[in-house]
Each structure stands twice: as C-alpha cells, then as structure tokens.
Amino acid sequence: MVILDSCPDQESSEFYAKRAAQEGWTRSVLQAMIATRLHERTQPALTTFDQAIPEDDRDAVGAHGPRPPERSVISGEEMLPT
C-alpha cells in the first residue's frame, strides 16, 4: 500500500517495487526512498556530449573527464582529487 499511496505514476511504483524486492527494504526504508525521490536520482544523467563535441574530439575530451576518488595509501581514507 505504501507504493500505491505515495507514488505519482505507475512507472515510479514499479521502480520502487522492484528495488524493494531486490534489496529487501523494510517499510520505513521504502517510505524514506520514496520521500527522497530515489527514482529521480538514479536515472541516467542527461547529456548533450554527442551533440556538443565533434566526433573526432570525443575520445580526447572524454579522457579528461572526472576522475574517481583516490584513497590514501597510509590511512585508506578517501581523498579529494587535486
């Protein structure tokens, strides 16, 4: 009932039903995920990369994209890229 009462459309209802079953969410976790609009935050990001960058330059530009976080060799803690 939580999904039916809280979701605005069938697509988001199906998203939450599937994720709740896959991840074993409790009712309170499901309510929190719906309240924070998880379905909007997990969709692929919209991008105009293919239209904005000429095809010949895409590999070079893509290679300079965001780097993954680095970890300290000593402490193992995550460090911000410099």
Secondary structure, 3 states (H helix, E strand, C coil): CHHHHHCCCHHHHHHHHHHHHHHCCCHHHHHHHHHCCHHHHCCCCCCCHHHHCCHHHHHHHHCCCCCCCEECCCCCCEECCC
